[in-house]
Amino acid sequence: MSEPIRNKIHSTQEQVLQWVTFHLDNETYGVNVMAVKEVLRYTDIAPVPGAPDYVMGIINIRGTVISVINTRRRFGLEDQEPTDNTRIVIIEVGKHVVGIMVDSVAEVVYLKQSEIETSPTVSKDDSARFIQGVCNKNDELLILVEFEKLLSQEELEELSQS
Amino acid sequence: MSFSDDEEILEDFLIEAGEILEQLSEQLVELERRPDDAELLNAIFRGFHTVKGGAGFLQLTPLVDCCHVTENLFDILRTGKRAVTAELMDVVLQVLDVVNCMFQQVKDRTELTPASPALIAALEALVAGEELSSTPEHAAAGDDITDDEFEQMLAALGNPSADASNHPVDETGSGVDEITDDEFEALLDTLHGAGKGISQAMLQDGAQLQSDESIIVAAEKGDDITDDEFEALLDALHGSGKHQGIPDDVPAAAPVKPQASKAADKPIAKPALALVKSNPVPEPVAKDATVETTVRVDTRRLDEIMNMVGELVLVRNRLVRIGARSADEVLSKAIANLDLVTADLQTSVMKTRMQPIRKVFGRFPRVVRDLARSLGKEVSLELHGEDTDLDKNLVEALADPLVHLVRNAVDHGIEIPAVREKHGKSRQGTILLAAEQEGDHILLTISDDGAGMDPNVLRNKALEKGVMDRDAADRLTDEECFELIFAPGFSTKTEISDVSGRGVGMDVVKTKIAQLNGSIYIHSKPGQGSRIEIKVPLTLAIMPTLMVMVGEQAFALPLVSVNEIFHLDLKRTNVVDGQQVITVREKSLPLFHLKRWLIRGEAAVAGESAAHVVIVTVGTHRIGFVVDHLIGQEEVVIKPLGKMLHGTPGMAGATITGDGRIALILDVPGLLKRYAG
């Protein structure tokens, strides 16, 4: 039986979700593939004076101006100089399209709903809010991020109000 | 108002209302399927409301009345106080038919026939919250009426040989012929005797109408008709009709659906048609000779196209640059061609967004006349350059400020006739409203031959309000005095009328014009009148800017606000009260270093010895910005910053430069508010 057909069978039995994985520091994160519009190499980001500090600035994608979020800063990590592997993942959050800068993008993984566990820590930490769940696969912990929550509710409201 | 103006407004109304009515019939049908769709209800409500509004303006009273009640009904529906039922829909659809009929009459420029009082009454009853209990409902509810019986009834009512789906009105008439007047009277008597709910007026009404219609209408109204009575009615019809039983030739495809409820719609639809027919009006021939040559397009789609064309222009620019470097003649020819086509395309797309300013001007004759009458003044309004085209968004955005300025001219400017005569002027004042294209912008002027403004009065007023002290006020030039009227809370009128004098209007006008990247000037001579000039760009999509470099980044300053540029020896500045100032032609202007504001980590750079200074105008003030380099003038396509950064203080948007980089467009007032305050 070929691979796609097996996948199809799986999906009828249990929902299989696809996740784009990316690295930040030493951790691997996953974001639902349906939210990802495209992955870009690092380009010059034009800073916007007066913008919130987690917004790195704006980039031009074929004529559309898109804001780029400093994901490291949003996750409470140190800033890092962009490298050859640095990528900007363009995601669609609700009606907004934003770019998130990550250290590198790895692959697309298939996960069954049953493989996803709820996040182990129940901290009230800032970064814990947008973790949708975790998944242990091949001795590696994959942290699934829900970007709708990353741009926390208040912020989104704030943004759409202004 | 001249006749041609009226005609144009009417034309606009016909286009708009025609579309709405078309939509409405679709939406109403859709509503039957999804009776709980709040959005749909809202849309229908708005539809009737818009038609009513337009009709009201044109004083088509019968149409207004009809739409008004329907609007009320949908208001109740959308607030959930009432649910959509089939009976209600029947009435509403009937209303739509009547409205459509009136609309056709408007089109034919004939007298409107008001909706039948019975219909309005039915609507009002619905609005009041009464339940309609119509014949078809009973039919639908009555188990003992089979489909066959329904077909018989239809057959009896109409000419059975005709395809029932078309129900030509004439045929209804011929069906009616089969019932004699006497029989009809008897029927009415039966109904009357039993149904107490039928008012006398209704009966009179009904008697004038065609017989089948009045049966239905009467039955609709008669709350007290029982199933039995309905049966009797059916029987009576059967008895009088020549066709007993099911005629064999009833087409199988007759729209009498198996569900009785569906079939029940049919008899109701007919009276509406009968109504149409009974009007002494040429039959509404839909879609006649005049073919529509216009298409309505969502402006967002135009914006998209505009955006893409903007991109194309950038790509072209890049190609032109590359082409200039290569010696290939074929390539450069192709690029030159592309250059031309792109330019043409850009102009064409811009033109699709253009609308004549007549759209706004058209409303002024009425505004002026009504206002002048209520103030007891004599004013004539002259319009010039109504055909001037400008961006649709601008046309809409200019409407309010212009209305305000024109009202001001009538209220403040033009004196009452007696005063005018005393000053040796004609009794009638004149207001001139003109529009013309002047290079890359539009010049709008509102001038009157009224009292004008006295700079000294304004100076005193400023003192009184504590806006400035005596010295400052005395130093103001006359022009600067006139600018005072734009200050919030500044009104020279001592009494507040319902027209003007609250001191908010001019402030709003100024802000609005500034938002459009426009500017506004006032010239006035006491006793001779005032002249207000508004300059706005042709379009909002493309903005001329001055590109400057600050650090490594490019910024665009809207060219309208740029006053002058010069090279400055920074040693020749002074510090007054902690603020660096420069003196330009004996005026000292505050100087700000954009680098300190806009580039991170550059907040406290040591001043270089020389720099480029751009003088910009903000409101009535002028200030200087120190920048690193001047790139030059560039027309840019404004891109919104996106949801995340929208509203960042001082940033009006972004644009993409010829080399594909991003430049931020500065919003000077916002910038000052954020950083200089």
Boltz contact constraints between the chains, C-beta under 6 A:
constraints:
  - contact:
      token1: [A, 46]
      token2: [B, 662]
      max_distance: 6.0
  - contact:
      token1: [A, 48]
      token2: [B, 645]
      max_distance: 6.0
  - contact:
      token1: [A, 48]
      token2: [B, 648]
      max_distance: 6.0
  - contact:
      token1: [A, 49]
      token2: [B, 598]
      max_distance: 6.0
  - contact:
      token1: [A, 50]
      token2: [B, 648]
      max_distance: 6.0
  - contact:
      token1: [A, 50]
      token2: [B, 649]
      max_distance: 6.0
  - contact:
      token1: [A, 50]
      token2: [B, 650]
      max_distance: 6.0
  - contact:
      token1: [A, 51]
      token2: [B, 645]
      max_distance: 6.0
  - contact:
      token1: [A, 51]
      token2: [B, 648]
      max_distance: 6.0
  - contact:
      token1: [A, 58]
      token2: [B, 654]
      max_distance: 6.0
  - contact:
      token1: [A, 58]
      token2: [B, 662]
      max_distance: 6.0
  - contact:
      token1: [A, 60]
      token2: [B, 656]
      max_distance: 6.0
  - contact:
      token1: [A, 60]
      token2: [B, 662]
      max_distance: 6.0
  - contact:
      token1: [A, 63]
      token2: [B, 311]
      max_distance: 6.0
  - contact:
      token1: [A, 65]
      token2: [B, 639]
      max_distance: 6.0
  - contact:
      token1: [A, 65]
      token2: [B, 642]
      max_distance: 6.0
  - contact:
      token1: [A, 65]
      token2: [B, 654]
      max_distance: 6.0
  - contact:
      token1: [A, 67]
      token2: [B, 642]
      max_distance: 6.0
  - contact:
      token1: [A, 67]
      token2: [B, 644]
      max_distance: 6.0
  - contact:
      token1: [A, 67]
      token2: [B, 645]
      max_distance: 6.0
  - contact:
      token1: [A, 96]
      token2: [B, 643]
      max_distance: 6.0
  - contact:
      token1: [A, 98]
      token2: [B, 644]
      max_distance: 6.0
  - contact:
      token1: [A, 159]
      token2: [B, 643]
      max_distance: 6.0
  - contact:
      token1: [A, 159]
      token2: [B, 644]
      max_distance: 6.0
  - contact:
      token1: [A, 162]
      token2: [B, 646]
      max_distance: 6.0
  - contact:
      token1: [A, 162]
      token2: [B, 647]
      max_distance: 6.0
